[in-house]
Amino acid sequence: METVVWSKSEDQRAGTPLLVMMHGYGTDESRMVRLFDYLPAEFTFAALRAPMPIGDHYGWFLLDYFLANDFADVITITSKVHGWIRSVRGQHTSVSLMGYSQGMAMASTLLRLHPQEYKAVVGLSGFVLDNELLALTDSFDPKPPFFWGRDKADLVINEDAIAHTADWLEKNTLLTARTYPGMGHAMSKAEMVDVSAFLKHYALR
């Protein structure tokens, strides 16, 4: 990954759990950097910038209103992110994932392709990809811990995507689901309190 913002300097990262953070479509890594101060200090946070230019910002793969995507593009970028994670994971005690909006699609796809490599996953105001090929790999034993936070009134993620995401998470993960009325397609301080408790419970134990 060409642009990564770290919460700790290189000499402070060894022996810490790593949380890899992925922003949404049409934003950038600064959206995730703002969360550093609201999450457990025991972690090292790495906020990645997606490589695809979307106007003045970035995305992980092309997406339309209905969340349609080119699966080859999804696999290509997911493989690149996974390769980067493997290049740095040796100095960390574990790796967890956090994704906002399209970043949640990235985080859940990484989990589906490499379920044994991630301690826990946080998905914020996002969705899980509905794809028949990915579904062939969905076999988790034990079920991975997954936090899903959103506002039920979020108009960005369509109803079909929400229904599929809810069904997939219930079937395949140890799910902690929380809703935050009035938050919209965003993230909130109240949500970060719950995310922090989740990460401490599942990734620091």
N, C-alpha and C positions, 0 to 999 in steps of 0.2 A: 504494500500500500504506500502511495507516494506521500500522503499527508496523514499524520497521526499526531494527536495531542495527548500527551501523557500527564497523569496527575502527580507522578513522582519522577524525580530524576533517575537516571539509569543506575546509579549506585545505591538507590533505595528500594529497588524493585525485587531483588532476590529474596525468595522465601515468602512472598506475599501471594494471596489469591488474586487472579487477574479477572477483571470484568471488561469485556470487549463491547463497545457501545456503537450502535449503528443508527444514523439519523434517517429521516423520512425523505420522500420524493420532493425535490425542489427546495431543499434546505441544505445545510452543511453541518460540519462537525461541531460548530459553535453551539448548536441547539443541545447537544449532549454535554458539552463542557460545562454549561451552566448548572448541571446537576451534580457535579463533583462534590460541592460543599454540603449536599443534602444526603449523601450516601455514606455507608460505613467507612471510616478512615483506615481500617485494616486492609482494605483492597487497594490494588493499583488499578486505575481506570485508564483505558485506552480508547479515545474517541476517534473513529476512522472517518475519513472523507471518501464518499463514493466516487468512482472514477468517471462517471458519465455526465458531461455538462448538460444541465437543464436550465436554459436561460443564463442568469448570473449565478446559479447555484448548481446542485448536483443530485444525481439519482443513481440507484444501483442497477436498474434495468428499465426499459421503456414500459410505460403503464398508461392505460386510458381510464376514463371515468368508471368503466365497469371492471377495472382491475385486470383486464386481459393482458397477457404478456407472452413473449417468445421464450419458451422453456429452455431453448439452447442458450439464450442470453443469461437466464437465471443460473443454469448450471455452470457456465463459464465464470461469472463473477463470484458465485459461491465457492468454486474451487480456488479462485485466487485468494479470497479472504481466508479460507481454511489453510491454504499454504502459508500465508503470512502468520496466522495463529500458531501453526506448528513450528515456525522459525523462532518464535519468542517464548513458547510455553515451557521450555526446559528450566527456566529460572523461577517459575511460579509453582505454587503448591496445587493449584487447580485453575480451571478456566470456566467462567460462566459468561453468558451472553445477555445483552440487553438491546432491544430494537424498538424504535418508535415508528409508527405508521408503516411505510414500506420496509423499514428496518426490522420490524417484527416478522415480516415475510422472510427476510434474510436469516434472522436468528432461528426461526422455526425450521427453515430448510437446512441450515447447517446441522441442527439437532437431528433431523430426519436422516441425513446422509452419514452422520458420524455420532450416533447416540452415546457411545461409551466415552467420548472425549470431553463432554461438557457437564459440569456439576449441577447447574441450574440455569433456567432461562426466564427472562423478564420480557414481556410483550406489552407495549403501551400504545393504546389507540390505534391498533393495527389489525392484521389479519394473517391467516395461514393459507398458503396457496392450495387451490383445488386442482390437483393434477393426478391423473391416473398412474403415471409412471412413478411419481414420488410415493403414491399410496402403496405401491408394491414393496417398498422398503420399511413400511411402518410396522415395526415389531420391537417393542421396548420391554425389557425385563432386567431390572425393575423399571416401573414408570418414572420418567424424569420429573423433578419438581418444576412447575411452570406457573409464573404469576402473570395474570392477564388483567390489566386495568384499562378502563374506558368510561366514557359518558354514553349512556343509552341514547341520548339525543344527538350524538355525533353524526353529522350528515355526510361526512367525507367517505366513510366506509359503508358501502351499500348493504342492504338487508340480507341479500343472498350470501355475501361474503361473511357477514356476522354469523349467520346461521351455520354455515359450513365450519367456521372457526370454532364456534361453541361446541359443535358436535365432535370435531376432531380432537379438541383439547380434552373433552370429557372422556373420550374413548382411550386416548393414548398417553395422557399425562397425569401426574399427581397435581391437580389443578387448585390454585388459589385464585379465585375470580373476585374482583372488586369493581364497583361502579362509583362514579363521582359526578353527581348531578351538577350541571352548570359549567363543567370544565370545558366542554366542546372538544374539538380535535386538537388536544393540547396535553400538557402534563402539569401537575399541580404539586404544591408542597405537601398537602395531605396525602397524595398518592405516594410521594417519596418516603413518607413515614412508614407506610405499609410495605413498600418495596424494601426498605432498609431492614425491617423486621423479618421479611421473607429471606433476604440474602444472609442475614446473621444466622437464621435457623437452618437453612439448607446448605449454605456454602462455607460457613465458618465452623461447623461442627465437625 
